[in-house]
Structures are given as structure tokens and as C-alpha cells.
Amino acid sequence: MNIRSDQRADAWERRTAGPLTALAVVFLLAYAVPILHPQLPRTWHDACEAANITIWALFVGDYVVRFLLHVERIRFVRGHLFDLAVLLLPVLRPLRVLRLFTAVLVLTRRTEAWARGRLALYVGATSILLIFVAALAVLDAERANPDANITSYADAVWWACVTITTVGYGDHFPTTTDGKLVAVGLMMGGIGLIGFVTGSLATWIVDRISVKDDDTQDATKSDIAQVLAEVKALREEVAALKQAQVAEPTVQ
């Protein structure tokens, strides 16, 4: 019974992986266009907002379906607490910017499956995605504030790059509550990426050293075996010469 239900959950995730990825891309586009082109007619702004809310609701529905299909539901919730928070918190208007992270989570899951075993590809794609999304979010939060120092997308991208790499020049920084929430999310993402890269790099170095040590040990064993074989051969030759000397008749 449990295995069958787990198979249903896995089948649902496989079937919805492609459509959810496409919806996440549309979600990001609908969010980005009004920010990058604020002069768009009001009708387009409303259409993009409606698309965002609709797709976000579909993401919520996907979470609910996955929750119902899993047998160990408490374990599922515990393993997806961040997903749940990202889906529920945007209900509060001050936290509506967190709707962006629903799309990021969907795309990250897809990227992880697509680039499995390719560290550089996964880290690069995830970093670009986080920078793009964080820049949009912080520009959306900061643009209307008269005290803001992030007023263009170029400034926002520069700030996102500086923040995710933990450099922190301080020439651009968020001044609004929403912008600071975006900064916190980007900092956490940056720390996670750096930890992931550092851990993977350390593992790769250890594996390489282990392989070299194994090769060295194998080579040493081979050399020792060869020397022992040569010593044995020399002993046999010496023994044969002694026997020949003993057997040789004494010359009168």
C-alpha cells in the first residue's frame, strides 16, 4: 500500500515536472516585464499580476497534491518546510515578493535533476537564476522609495552579484523592508551555494588524493614484487652455479 502510494507521488512529480518548469518561466517573465518596463499600459500590468497570482496558486495546488499522495505526510512536510513557508507567506501583502521564490524552487529542482553530476553547470545555472530573481525583486521593492540607492536594473544586478559572493562593498543596499527580505534570502542562497561548492571541491580534492595514493601504493607494490622476483632469480642462479662447481670433476 505504501509502495503503491509512493509510486503515485513519484509519477505525479514526473508528469508535472515539465509543465511546472514552463509555468515557472512564465511566472518570472510576467514578474519581470512590468519591472523592467514600468511604462507599460495599466492593462498589461494587471494581466501580468493576474498571471503571477494564478501560477502561484497552481504551485500551491501542486504542493497540496504531493502532500496528499505521500503516505508519510508529516515527514513530507518536515522535508519541505521552506517550500511551505514560501507558498504561504506571500498571502501577506508585505511578503508578496516571496512569490518569486516559488518559481526559483521549481526551477532549481529541475536544474538539479537535469545537471546531476555536473557541478559547474548546476552551480552556474542556480547562481544566474538567483541573481536575476533577486535583482528583479530588490528593484521592485526599492524603486518607489525616495531614499533608495538601487534605482535601475544595472544597480540591482551589481548589488545581487556583490551580495551573493559575500563581498559586500556597501555602495548599493536595500532601504525598504521588502528589499531587506530579498537581501536575507539572497544571502542565505549565497551561503548555501558557497558551502555546496566548498564541500564538493573538498570532496573532489580528497578523491583525487586518494586515487593518487592508491596508484602510488599499487606502483610501490609492483616494484617490490619485481625486485623480489629478481632476487629470487639471482638466488636460483647462484645455487645452480654452486651445484655445477661441486659436480665438476677435479682436474689432475
C-alpha positions as CSV (number, residue, x, y, z in Angstrom):
1,M,0.0,0.0,0.0
2,N,2.8,2.4,0.9
3,I,4.9,1.5,-2.1
4,R,1.9,2.0,-4.4
5,S,1.2,5.4,-2.9
6,D,4.8,6.5,-3.1
7,Q,4.8,5.4,-6.8
8,R,1.7,7.6,-7.4
9,A,3.6,10.5,-5.8
10,D,6.7,9.9,-7.9
11,A,4.5,9.5,-11.1
12,W,2.8,12.8,-10.3
13,E,6.1,14.6,-9.9
14,R,7.4,13.1,-13.2
15,R,4.3,14.2,-15.1
16,T,4.2,17.7,-13.7
17,A,8.0,18.4,-13.8
18,G,7.8,19.8,-17.4
19,P,4.6,21.9,-17.1
20,L,5.7,23.3,-13.7
21,T,9.0,24.3,-15.2
22,A,7.3,26.1,-18.0
23,L,4.9,27.8,-15.6
24,A,7.9,29.0,-13.5
25,V,9.5,30.6,-16.6
26,V,6.2,32.3,-17.5
27,F,5.9,33.4,-13.9
28,L,9.3,35.0,-13.9
29,L,8.6,36.7,-17.3
30,A,5.3,38.1,-16.1
31,Y,7.0,39.4,-13.0
32,A,10.0,40.9,-14.8
33,V,8.2,42.7,-17.7
34,P,6.4,45.3,-15.6
35,I,9.5,45.9,-13.5
36,L,11.9,46.3,-16.5
37,H,9.3,48.3,-18.5
38,P,7.3,50.4,-15.9
39,Q,5.8,52.5,-18.7
40,L,3.6,49.6,-19.9
41,P,-0.1,50.3,-20.0
42,R,-2.1,49.5,-16.9
43,T,-3.9,46.7,-18.7
44,W,-0.6,44.8,-19.2
45,H,0.4,45.4,-15.6
46,D,-2.9,43.9,-14.4
47,A,-2.5,40.9,-16.8
48,C,0.9,40.2,-15.5
49,E,-0.3,40.4,-11.9
50,A,-3.2,38.1,-12.7
51,A,-0.8,35.6,-14.3
52,N,1.5,35.7,-11.3
53,I,-1.3,35.0,-8.8
54,T,-2.8,32.2,-11.0
55,I,0.6,30.4,-11.4
56,W,1.4,30.9,-7.7
57,A,-2.0,29.3,-6.9
58,L,-1.1,26.4,-9.2
59,F,2.2,25.9,-7.3
60,V,0.2,25.8,-4.1
61,G,-2.1,23.2,-5.6
62,D,0.9,21.1,-6.7
63,Y,2.2,21.1,-3.1
64,V,-1.2,20.0,-1.8
65,V,-1.4,17.2,-4.3
66,R,2.1,16.0,-3.4
67,F,1.2,16.2,0.3
68,L,-2.0,14.1,-0.3
69,L,-0.2,11.5,-2.4
70,H,2.6,10.9,0.1
71,V,2.0,8.3,2.8
72,E,4.3,9.7,5.4
73,R,2.8,13.2,5.2
74,I,4.4,14.6,8.4
75,R,7.8,13.5,7.1
76,F,6.9,15.2,3.7
77,V,6.0,18.5,5.5
78,R,9.2,18.4,7.6
79,G,11.3,17.8,4.5
80,H,9.6,20.7,2.6
81,L,9.2,23.3,5.4
82,F,10.9,26.0,3.3
83,D,8.6,25.2,0.3
84,L,5.6,25.5,2.6
85,A,6.7,28.9,4.0
86,V,7.4,30.3,0.6
87,L,4.0,29.3,-0.6
88,L,2.1,30.6,2.5
89,L,3.9,33.8,3.4
90,P,3.1,35.7,0.2
91,V,-0.5,35.7,1.3
92,L,0.6,38.6,3.5
93,R,0.9,41.7,1.3
94,P,4.3,42.9,2.7
95,L,5.7,39.5,1.8
96,R,4.3,39.1,-1.7
97,V,7.7,39.4,-3.2
98,L,8.4,35.9,-1.8
99,R,6.2,34.5,-4.6
100,L,9.3,34.7,-6.7
101,F,10.9,32.0,-4.6
102,T,8.2,29.6,-5.6
103,A,9.4,29.8,-9.2
104,V,13.0,29.6,-8.0
105,L,12.3,26.4,-6.1
106,V,10.7,24.8,-9.1
107,L,13.4,25.7,-11.5
108,T,16.1,24.7,-9.0
109,R,14.6,21.2,-8.6
110,R,14.5,20.9,-12.4
111,T,18.1,22.1,-12.8
112,E,19.3,19.7,-10.2
113,A,17.7,16.8,-12.0
114,W,18.9,18.0,-15.4
115,A,22.5,18.8,-14.3
116,R,23.0,15.9,-11.9
117,G,26.7,15.0,-11.8
118,R,27.7,18.3,-13.4
119,L,28.7,20.6,-10.6
120,A,29.8,23.6,-12.7
121,L,26.6,23.5,-14.7
122,Y,24.3,23.3,-11.7
123,V,26.1,25.9,-9.6
124,G,26.3,28.3,-12.6
125,A,22.6,27.9,-13.5
126,T,21.5,28.3,-9.9
127,S,23.7,31.4,-9.4
128,I,22.4,33.1,-12.5
129,L,18.8,32.4,-11.6
130,L,19.3,33.7,-8.0
131,I,21.0,36.9,-9.3
132,F,18.3,37.5,-11.9
133,V,15.4,37.0,-9.5
134,A,17.0,38.9,-6.6
135,A,17.8,41.8,-8.8
136,L,14.2,42.0,-10.0
137,A,12.8,41.7,-6.5
138,V,15.0,44.3,-4.9
139,L,14.4,46.8,-7.8
140,D,10.6,46.2,-7.4
141,A,10.9,46.9,-3.7
142,E,13.3,49.8,-3.8
143,R,12.2,51.8,-6.9
144,A,9.3,53.7,-5.3
145,N,11.3,54.7,-2.2
146,P,12.7,58.3,-2.4
147,D,15.7,57.3,-0.3
148,A,16.6,54.3,-2.4
149,N,20.1,53.9,-4.0
150,I,19.1,51.0,-6.2
151,T,17.1,52.7,-8.9
152,S,18.0,50.7,-12.1
153,Y,18.3,47.1,-13.1
154,A,22.0,47.5,-13.6
155,D,22.4,48.7,-10.0
156,A,20.2,45.8,-8.8
157,V,22.3,43.2,-10.7
158,W,25.5,44.7,-9.3
159,W,24.1,44.6,-5.8
160,A,23.0,41.0,-6.3
161,C,26.4,39.9,-7.5
162,V,28.2,41.6,-4.7
163,T,25.8,40.1,-2.1
164,I,25.7,36.6,-3.3
165,T,29.5,36.4,-3.4
166,T,29.6,37.9,0.2
167,V,31.9,40.7,-1.0
168,G,29.6,43.4,0.3
169,Y,31.0,46.7,-1.0
170,G,28.1,48.7,0.5
171,D,27.8,51.1,-2.4
172,H,24.3,49.8,-3.0
173,F,22.0,48.4,-0.4
174,P,18.2,48.0,0.3
175,T,16.4,50.5,2.4
176,T,12.9,49.0,2.5
177,T,11.5,46.1,4.4
178,D,10.8,44.1,1.3
179,G,14.2,44.8,-0.1
180,K,15.9,43.7,3.1
181,L,13.9,40.4,3.0
182,V,15.1,39.9,-0.5
183,A,18.7,40.5,0.7
184,V,18.3,38.0,3.5
185,G,17.0,35.4,1.0
186,L,19.9,36.1,-1.3
187,M,22.5,35.9,1.5
188,M,21.1,32.5,2.6
189,G,21.2,31.3,-1.0
190,G,24.8,32.6,-1.5
191,I,26.0,30.9,1.7
192,G,24.3,27.7,0.6
193,L,26.0,27.9,-2.8
194,I,29.4,28.6,-1.4
195,G,29.0,25.8,1.1
196,F,27.9,23.5,-1.7
197,V,30.9,24.5,-3.9
198,T,33.4,24.3,-1.0
199,G,32.1,20.9,0.1
200,S,32.1,19.5,-3.4
201,L,35.6,20.9,-4.1
202,A,36.9,19.4,-0.9
203,T,35.4,16.0,-1.8
204,W,36.9,16.2,-5.2
205,I,40.4,17.0,-3.9
206,V,40.2,14.2,-1.3
207,D,39.1,11.8,-4.0
208,R,41.9,12.8,-6.3
209,I,44.5,12.4,-3.5
210,S,43.0,9.0,-2.6
211,V,43.3,7.9,-6.2
212,K,46.9,9.1,-6.4
213,D,47.7,7.4,-3.1
214,D,46.1,4.2,-4.4
215,D,48.1,4.4,-7.6
216,T,51.3,5.1,-5.7
217,Q,50.7,2.1,-3.4
218,D,49.9,-0.1,-6.4
219,A,53.1,1.1,-8.1
220,T,55.2,0.5,-5.0
221,K,53.8,-3.0,-4.5
222,S,54.5,-3.7,-8.1
223,D,58.1,-2.5,-7.8
224,I,58.6,-4.5,-4.6
225,A,57.2,-7.7,-6.3
226,Q,59.5,-7.2,-9.3
227,V,62.6,-6.7,-7.0
228,L,61.7,-9.8,-5.0
229,A,61.3,-11.8,-8.2
230,E,64.8,-10.6,-9.4
231,V,66.4,-11.5,-6.1
232,K,64.8,-15.0,-6.3
233,A,66.1,-15.5,-9.8
234,L,69.6,-14.4,-8.7
235,R,69.5,-16.9,-5.8
236,E,68.5,-19.6,-8.1
237,E,71.3,-18.8,-10.5
238,V,73.8,-18.7,-7.6
239,A,72.6,-22.0,-6.3
240,A,72.9,-23.5,-9.8
241,L,76.5,-22.3,-10.1
242,K,77.4,-23.8,-6.7
243,Q,75.9,-27.1,-7.7
244,A,77.8,-27.0,-11.0
245,Q,81.1,-26.4,-9.2
246,V,80.5,-29.2,-6.8
247,A,79.6,-31.6,-9.6
248,E,82.6,-30.6,-11.8
249,P,85.4,-33.3,-11.6
250,T,88.8,-32.3,-10.1
251,V,91.3,-31.7,-12.7
252,Q,94.6,-33.7,-12.0
